[in-house]
């Protein structure tokens, strides 16, 4: 599997001293631009969601030309390197050298690295054990949605209980237009539902966060109707992104 490199934002070094003053920092690495764009919206409107001003949220971009490298194992490996836990070749670094080898202003006692990805990534089941072990060993938050991120987005609108849970979980592609005759055959069921509820939606970096902003607290509540335990989301429909936001809110 090809090695993924992360990119330190150009502004990072300039504000490094300022970042050091934050009570807690979240370094978030997302599988897709959709997740990156959504959490940029959370970051830019954090006071609206009761996230204190001394909480820093850093959406970590991928290196130029590597934006399509999105396998969750690649995300975790890249995070471990930036945390100073492994070297450029993936070899373990002694704990005494973690701080000096970290490429972030990362405090292992209080800061948090978060990996956000979808359960329906192809062949992910072969890598989940390794991902879970590495994340637990290094206190990395696993933010996973089953089947995918659109389930979390749909929770921003009432009433998610109106939908058939099995159809949500299967999340079929609109082949032969059996889901919606007026929608592209490439789109899946959840994406179609989100688009209808939000008045338009396309996966990618141009997500219009304003369409979801009013429903963030509702999403956190509706998440409780599904599986939130990260150990069980592997097999059951659900997400724990609301728990991540709750953690950011806690003072």
C-alpha positions as a printed NumPy array, in Angstrom:
array([[  0.   ,   0.   ,   0.   ],
       [  1.427,   3.344,  -1.058],
       [  2.673,   5.624,   1.709],
       [  0.571,   8.72 ,   2.37 ],
       [  2.248,  11.973,   3.311],
       [  0.441,  14.773,   5.091],
       [  1.025,  18.449,   4.453],
       [  1.606,  21.044,   7.142],
       [ -0.546,  24.076,   6.254],
       [  1.504,  27.102,   5.18 ],
       [  0.096,  29.083,   8.051],
       [  1.044,  26.483,  10.652],
       [  4.595,  27.598,  11.45 ],
       [  3.49 ,  31.226,  11.568],
       [  0.883,  30.52 ,  14.245],
       [  2.8  ,  27.76 ,  16.064],
       [  3.378,  29.886,  19.167],
       [ -0.285,  30.862,  19.219],
       [ -1.39 ,  27.224,  18.829],
       [  0.761,  26.285,  21.807],
       [ -1.465,  28.397,  24.033],
       [ -4.602,  26.367,  23.342],
       [ -5.909,  24.153,  26.131],
       [ -6.455,  21.258,  23.753],
       [ -5.775,  20.663,  20.072],
       [ -7.565,  18.308,  17.707],
       [ -5.678,  17.157,  14.609],
       [ -8.262,  15.692,  12.243],
       [ -7.455,  13.566,   9.188],
       [-10.427,  12.665,   6.991],
       [-10.731,   9.981,   4.344],
       [-12.524,  12.248,   1.864],
       [-12.833,  15.962,   1.03 ],
       [-16.462,  15.781,   2.197],
       [-15.359,  15.141,   5.783],
       [-12.619,  17.759,   5.554],
       [-15.084,  20.353,   4.309],
       [-17.659,  19.486,   6.972],
       [-15.208,  19.792,   9.843],
       [-13.865,  23.046,   8.419],
       [-17.435,  24.238,   8.869],
       [-17.422,  23.017,  12.47 ],
       [-14.085,  24.749,  13.057],
       [-15.226,  28.042,  11.553],
       [-18.475,  28.035,  13.547],
       [-17.288,  26.328,  16.72 ],
       [-18.827,  28.873,  19.104],
       [-22.234,  28.047,  17.628],
       [-21.691,  24.472,  18.794],
       [-20.472,  25.303,  22.313],
       [-16.835,  24.529,  21.488],
       [-14.66 ,  26.802,  23.622],
       [-12.309,  29.317,  22.077],
       [ -9.286,  27.668,  23.647],
       [ -9.94 ,  24.468,  21.68 ],
       [ -7.985,  24.333,  18.435],
       [ -9.218,  22.222,  15.498],
       [ -6.701,  21.531,  12.746],
       [ -7.97 ,  19.857,   9.563],
       [ -4.81 ,  18.17 ,   8.325],
       [ -4.491,  18.202,   4.515],
       [ -2.807,  15.532,   2.455],
       [  0.375,  16.274,   0.543],
       [ -0.065,  17.791,  -2.889],
       [ -0.765,  15.105,  -5.441],
       [ -1.776,  12.549,  -2.799],
       [ -5.306,  13.762,  -2.146],
       [ -6.773,  10.494,  -3.47 ],
       [ -4.817,   8.319,  -1.03 ],
       [ -7.569,   7.718,   1.443],
       [ -7.409,   4.161,   2.748],
       [ -7.935,   4.29 ,   6.542],
       [ -4.703,   2.339,   7.07 ],
       [ -2.85 ,   5.024,   5.118],
       [ -4.436,   7.716,   7.286],
       [ -3.368,   5.992,  10.503],
       [  0.172,   5.369,   9.27 ],
       [  0.553,   9.015,   8.24 ],
       [ -0.781,  10.166,  11.613],
       [  1.699,   7.969,  13.487],
       [  4.577,   9.484,  11.531],
       [  3.43 ,  13.039,  12.209],
       [  2.959,  12.205,  15.891],
       [  6.582,  11.078,  16.013],
       [  5.669,   7.468,  16.774],
       [  7.248,   5.985,  13.627],
       [  9.92 ,   7.16 ,  11.234],
       [  9.656,   7.735,   7.49 ],
       [  9.995,   3.991,   6.871],
       [  7.363,   3.015,   9.441],
       [  9.801,   1.837,  12.096],
       [  8.865,   2.45 ,  15.735],
       [ 10.522,   5.4  ,  17.464],
       [ 11.433,   5.126,  21.177],
       [  8.961,   6.918,  23.445],
       [ 11.727,   9.18 ,  24.745],
       [ 12.021,  10.648,  21.234],
       [  8.33 ,  11.079,  20.403],
       [  8.19 ,  14.767,  21.249],
       [ 11.255,  15.808,  19.28 ],
       [ 10.225,  13.665,  16.295],
       [  6.655,  14.989,  16.145],
       [  5.874,  17.191,  13.152],
       [  3.005,  18.782,  15.037],
       [  2.9  ,  20.864,  18.186],
       [  1.326,  17.82 ,  19.788],
       [  1.021,  17.18 ,  23.526],
       [  0.354,  13.484,  24.114],
       [ -1.163,  14.218,  27.525],
       [ -3.946,  16.511,  26.342],
       [ -4.202,  16.701,  22.549],
       [ -6.109,  14.368,  20.254],
       [ -5.536,  12.994,  16.775],
       [ -8.73 ,  11.922,  14.985],
       [ -9.13 ,   9.695,  11.941],
       [-12.478,   9.98 ,  10.113],
       [-13.482,   7.338,   7.573],
       [-16.336,   5.212,   6.235],
       [-16.965,   1.579,   7.081],
       [-17.892,   0.774,   3.48 ],
       [-14.357,   1.355,   2.211],
       [-13.571,  -1.615,  -0.035],
       [-11.905,  -4.555,   1.76 ],
       [-11.594,  -2.533,   4.97 ],
       [-12.389,  -5.578,   7.125],
       [ -8.901,  -6.979,   6.431],
       [ -7.289,  -3.932,   8.042],
       [ -9.622,  -3.064,  10.915],
       [ -7.785,  -5.098,  13.557],
       [ -4.508,  -3.311,  12.82 ],
       [ -6.246,   0.087,  12.681],
       [ -7.99 ,  -0.447,  16.023],
       [ -4.829,  -1.685,  17.727],
       [ -2.665,   1.198,  16.517],
       [ -5.275,   3.803,  17.371],
       [ -5.806,   2.435,  20.884],
       [ -2.055,   2.235,  21.532],
       [ -1.597,   5.865,  20.485],
       [ -4.849,   7.42 ,  21.758],
       [ -6.117,   8.183,  18.256],
       [ -9.865,   8.773,  18.022],
       [-11.523,   6.577,  15.383],
       [-14.456,   8.424,  13.83 ],
       [-16.285,   5.889,  11.685],
       [-19.682,   5.883,   9.994],
       [-21.389,   2.689,   8.859],
       [-22.158,   2.586,   6.014],
       [-20.732,   6.058,   5.304],
       [-20.521,   9.76 ,   6.144],
       [-23.875,  10.52 ,   4.51 ],
       [-25.629,   8.682,   7.369],
       [-24.214,  11.309,   9.751],
       [-25.254,  14.127,   7.392],
       [-28.802,  12.755,   7.112],
       [-29.071,  12.903,  10.908],
       [-28.983,  16.706,  10.617],
       [-32.579,  16.643,   9.355],
       [-35.827,  15.416,  10.951],
       [-36.952,  12.689,  11.166],
       [-34.39 ,  10.007,  10.39 ],
       [-36.724,   7.46 ,  11.958],
       [-39.031,   7.801,   8.942],
       [-36.644,   5.791,   6.76 ],
       [-36.404,   2.027,   6.533],
       [-33.287,   1.088,   8.521],
       [-32.436,  -1.844,   6.263],
       [-32.516,   0.378,   3.175],
       [-30.285,   2.9  ,   4.915],
       [-27.823,   0.181,   5.87 ],
       [-27.751,  -1.407,   2.414],
       [-27.269,   2.035,   0.832],
       [-27.775,   0.717,  -2.676],
       [-26.444,   2.493,  -5.718],
       [-29.057,   3.962,  -8.047],
       [-28.389,   1.429, -10.803],
       [-31.206,   1.234, -13.38 ],
       [-32.671,   4.196, -11.434],
       [-34.43 ,   1.861,  -8.996],
       [-33.823,   4.293,  -6.111],
       [-34.698,   7.546,  -7.887],
       [-35.445,   7.828, -11.589],
       [-34.366,  11.474, -11.707],
       [-30.955,  10.994, -10.061],
       [-27.623,   9.81 , -11.432],
       [-27.067,   6.051, -11.385],
       [-23.718,   6.665,  -9.671],
       [-25.301,   8.05 ,  -6.508],
       [-26.194,   5.872,  -3.547],
       [-29.381,   5.865,  -1.478],
       [-28.037,   7.913,   1.434],
       [-26.507,  10.509,  -0.85 ],
       [-29.855,  10.899,  -2.611],
       [-31.69 ,  11.298,   0.711],
       [-29.203,  13.906,   1.955],
       [-29.531,  15.847,  -1.286],
       [-33.318,  15.927,  -0.983],
       [-33.265,  16.88 ,   2.708],
       [-30.59 ,  19.564,   2.281],
       [-31.961,  21.04 ,  -0.924],
       [-28.904,  19.858,  -2.843],
       [-25.74 ,  17.993,  -1.98 ],
       [-22.641,  16.715,  -3.749],
       [-19.775,  14.754,  -2.227],
       [-16.462,  16.588,  -2.211],
       [-14.721,  19.709,  -0.994],
       [-17.507,  22.136,  -1.919],
       [-20.03 ,  21.002,   0.674],
       [-22.302,  23.9  ,   1.657],
       [-21.991,  23.734,   5.429],
       [-24.752,  26.305,   5.977],
       [-27.241,  23.649,   4.904],
       [-26.171,  21.474,   7.833],
       [-25.238,  24.058,  10.459],
       [-28.685,  24.31 ,  12.08 ],
       [-28.942,  20.554,  12.426],
       [-25.694,  19.737,  14.228],
       [-27.293,  19.412,  17.67 ],
       [-30.159,  17.396,  16.161],
       [-27.627,  15.068,  14.547],
       [-25.934,  14.518,  17.896],
       [-29.289,  13.485,  19.366],
       [-30.411,  11.324,  16.445],
       [-27.077,   9.513,  16.483],
       [-28.213,   7.901,  19.733],
       [-30.884,   6.022,  17.776],
       [-28.097,   4.043,  16.096],
       [-24.883,   2.375,  17.173],
       [-22.289,   4.736,  18.731],
       [-19.877,   2.203,  20.212],
       [-16.839,   2.151,  17.923],
       [-16.304,  -1.552,  18.659],
       [-19.795,  -2.34 ,  17.351],
       [-19.987,   0.101,  14.433],
       [-17.796,  -2.36 ,  12.554],
       [-20.853,  -4.555,  12.1  ],
       [-23.851,  -2.362,  12.892],
       [-25.253,   0.784,  11.317],
       [-24.217,   3.927,  13.136],
       [-21.615,   6.607,  13.661],
       [-19.715,   8.164,  16.548],
       [-19.013,  11.601,  15.061],
       [-21.497,  13.107,  17.48 ],
       [-19.392,  11.711,  20.326],
       [-16.362,  13.444,  18.814],
       [-18.207,  16.766,  18.834],
       [-19.368,  16.109,  22.401],
       [-15.749,  15.56 ,  23.41 ],
       [-14.807,  18.877,  21.835],
       [-17.584,  20.586,  23.803],
       [-16.559,  19.225,  27.192],
       [-14.819,  21.834,  29.339]])
